[in-house]
Amino acid sequence: MSKTNNYCAFYVSEPFNESSLGAHATKDFCYYNMLKAWKGADNTFPFNNAHDTTYNVRDNSDWESTLKPRLRERLRNSKNIILYLSNNTINSRALREEIDYGINNLELPIIVIYPDFKNKEDVLNYSKTELNSTVISLWDKLPIFRDSKFKIPALHIPLNKEIIRKALNDTDLRVGSKIKNGDYFYKL
C-alpha cells in the first residue's frame, strides 16, 4: 500500500489543548496550521495531513495507553515527516517520541522547515555550499533528531510556500525511496 500522508512534528507546550488560545500562541503550532490553510485554500497543494487519519485525543489522555499509540499509528500511515524546527522549539516528550519512532523505527525521511528563514539562501553558509551554523545549532534543540538524522534523508528548507510545495512533491522524500541518507538542501 502506497503511503500518502505527511506527518507534522512541531513543539507545543504541554499540556496541549488545540481549542485553547494558548495553543495558537505556540508559534510552531501556527506554522502547522499554515500548511492546513494552504491546503484548504488550494486542494492541489500537496499536503496530506496524517493527523486527520485518526481520531483526536484529549490532552488529559494517558500518555502510554492513548497518546503515544496514536502518534505511532499516524506515523506508520505516513510517507515522511515535516519537522518545524525554530528558535521556539523545545525538546518535549511528544516531539522526541515522534522523531525517535519516525526515524529509528520507520526510517521516514524528514523535511525540516526552518520558520526563521524565508529563502533558500537563508539556510546556507556564505559560499552557498553547506547549511549555515545557525541551522546546525538549531539541531541541538532536538538531540534525538541531531543524533539520528544520519539514518534517513533530511531536506532542510526555509518557510516558503513554493519551496515547501516542491519538497512535498519530491519523490525522494518518501519512505522507501532510493535516495541516500544524509542532509540535503535546494541549491540556488
C-alpha positions as CSV (number, residue, x, y, z in Angstrom):
1,M,0.0,0.0,0.0
2,S,1.4,3.4,-1.0
3,K,1.6,5.8,1.9
4,T,0.3,9.3,1.0
5,N,0.3,11.2,4.3
6,N,2.7,13.8,5.7
7,Y,3.2,13.7,9.4
8,C,3.8,17.1,11.0
9,A,6.0,17.2,14.1
10,F,6.2,20.5,16.0
11,Y,6.6,21.7,19.5
12,V,3.6,22.7,21.6
13,S,3.6,23.3,25.3
14,E,2.3,20.5,27.5
15,P,-0.4,20.0,28.4
16,F,-1.7,20.8,25.0
17,N,-5.3,21.8,24.1
18,E,-5.8,22.7,20.5
19,S,-9.0,24.6,21.2
20,S,-7.4,26.9,23.8
21,L,-5.9,30.3,22.8
22,G,-2.6,29.2,24.3
23,A,-2.1,26.6,21.5
24,H,-2.5,29.3,18.9
25,A,0.2,31.4,20.7
26,T,2.7,28.5,20.2
27,K,4.4,29.5,17.0
28,D,5.3,26.1,15.8
29,F,1.6,25.1,16.0
30,C,0.7,28.2,14.0
31,Y,3.1,27.1,11.2
32,Y,1.4,23.7,11.1
33,N,-2.0,25.5,10.8
34,M,-0.5,27.5,7.9
35,L,0.1,24.2,6.0
36,K,-3.5,23.2,6.7
37,A,-4.7,26.7,5.5
38,W,-2.7,26.4,2.3
39,K,-4.3,23.0,1.6
40,G,-7.7,24.4,2.4
41,A,-7.4,27.3,0.0
42,D,-5.8,25.2,-2.8
43,N,-6.6,21.5,-3.0
44,T,-3.6,21.0,-5.3
45,F,-1.2,21.9,-2.5
46,P,0.4,18.5,-1.8
47,F,0.0,18.3,1.9
48,N,-1.9,15.3,3.2
49,N,-2.3,15.6,6.9
50,A,-1.6,12.4,8.8
51,H,-3.2,14.0,11.9
52,D,-6.6,13.7,10.1
53,T,-6.2,9.9,9.8
54,T,-7.1,9.0,13.4
55,Y,-9.5,10.4,15.9
56,N,-8.3,13.3,18.1
57,V,-7.4,12.6,21.7
58,R,-8.0,14.7,24.7
59,D,-5.0,16.3,26.3
60,N,-5.7,14.6,29.6
61,S,-5.5,11.2,27.9
62,D,-2.9,8.7,29.2
63,W,0.5,9.0,27.5
64,E,1.3,5.3,27.3
65,S,-2.2,3.9,26.6
66,T,-3.6,6.6,24.3
67,L,-1.4,9.4,23.2
68,K,1.8,7.5,22.3
69,P,0.0,4.8,20.4
70,R,-2.0,7.4,18.4
71,L,1.2,9.2,17.4
72,R,2.8,6.0,16.3
73,E,-0.3,5.0,14.3
74,R,-0.2,8.3,12.4
75,L,3.5,7.9,11.8
76,R,3.0,4.4,10.4
77,N,0.5,5.8,7.9
78,S,2.9,8.4,6.7
79,K,5.4,8.7,3.9
80,N,7.5,11.4,5.6
81,I,7.8,13.8,8.5
82,I,7.6,17.5,8.2
83,L,9.5,18.9,11.2
84,Y,9.2,22.5,12.2
85,L,12.5,23.5,13.9
86,S,12.7,27.1,15.2
87,N,14.1,29.2,18.0
88,N,10.8,28.4,19.8
89,T,11.2,24.6,19.6
90,I,11.6,22.8,22.9
91,N,12.6,19.2,23.4
92,S,9.2,17.9,24.6
93,R,8.3,14.3,25.3
94,A,5.9,14.1,22.3
95,L,8.3,15.7,19.9
96,R,11.1,13.3,21.0
97,E,8.8,10.3,20.6
98,E,7.7,11.4,17.1
99,I,11.2,11.9,15.8
100,D,12.7,8.9,17.5
101,Y,10.0,6.5,16.3
102,G,9.8,8.1,12.9
103,I,13.5,7.9,12.2
104,N,14.7,4.9,14.2
105,N,11.8,2.6,13.7
106,L,10.1,3.6,10.5
107,E,13.0,5.3,8.6
108,L,10.8,8.1,7.5
109,P,12.6,10.9,5.5
110,I,12.3,14.3,7.1
111,I,11.6,17.7,5.6
112,V,12.9,20.2,8.1
113,I,11.3,23.6,7.8
114,Y,13.0,26.5,9.5
115,P,10.4,29.2,10.0
116,D,13.0,31.7,11.0
117,F,14.2,31.7,7.3
118,K,12.2,32.7,4.2
119,N,14.6,32.0,1.2
120,K,16.8,29.1,0.1
121,E,19.9,31.1,0.6
122,D,19.0,31.9,4.2
123,V,19.7,28.3,5.3
124,L,23.1,28.2,3.6
125,N,26.5,29.4,4.5
126,Y,28.3,32.3,2.9
127,S,29.6,30.1,0.0
128,K,26.1,28.6,-0.5
129,T,27.6,25.1,-0.4
130,E,26.5,23.9,3.0
131,L,24.0,24.6,5.7
132,N,24.8,27.6,7.9
133,S,25.8,27.4,11.5
134,T,22.5,28.9,12.7
135,V,20.6,26.0,11.1
136,I,23.1,23.5,12.5
137,S,22.8,25.0,16.0
138,L,19.0,24.5,16.0
139,W,19.6,20.7,15.8
140,D,20.7,20.9,19.4
141,K,17.2,21.9,20.4
142,L,16.1,18.4,19.5
143,P,19.0,16.0,20.3
144,I,17.2,12.9,19.0
145,F,16.9,14.5,15.6
146,R,20.5,15.7,15.7
147,D,21.8,12.2,16.7
148,S,19.6,10.1,14.4
149,K,19.2,12.1,11.2
150,F,22.1,10.4,9.5
151,K,19.9,7.3,9.2
152,I,17.5,9.0,6.8
153,P,17.3,11.6,4.1
154,A,16.7,15.0,5.7
155,L,15.9,18.0,3.5
156,H,16.4,21.4,5.1
157,I,14.3,24.3,3.8
158,P,13.0,27.7,4.8
159,L,9.4,28.6,5.5
160,N,8.4,29.4,1.9
161,K,5.2,28.0,0.3
162,E,6.7,27.2,-3.1
163,I,9.8,25.6,-1.7
164,I,7.6,23.5,0.6
165,R,5.4,22.6,-2.3
166,K,8.5,21.4,-4.2
167,A,9.6,19.4,-1.2
168,L,6.2,17.7,-0.7
169,N,6.2,16.7,-4.4
170,D,9.7,15.3,-4.2
171,T,9.5,11.5,-4.6
172,D,13.0,11.2,-3.0
173,L,11.5,12.4,0.3
174,R,9.1,9.4,0.8
175,V,9.7,6.3,2.8
176,G,11.3,3.6,0.7
177,S,12.9,6.0,-1.8
178,K,16.3,5.1,-3.0
179,I,18.0,8.4,-2.1
180,K,21.0,8.1,0.1
181,N,20.7,9.1,3.8
182,G,22.1,12.4,4.7
183,D,21.4,16.2,4.7
184,Y,20.1,17.9,1.6
185,F,19.1,21.4,0.6
186,Y,17.9,23.0,-2.6
187,K,20.8,24.7,-4.4
188,L,20.4,28.2,-5.7
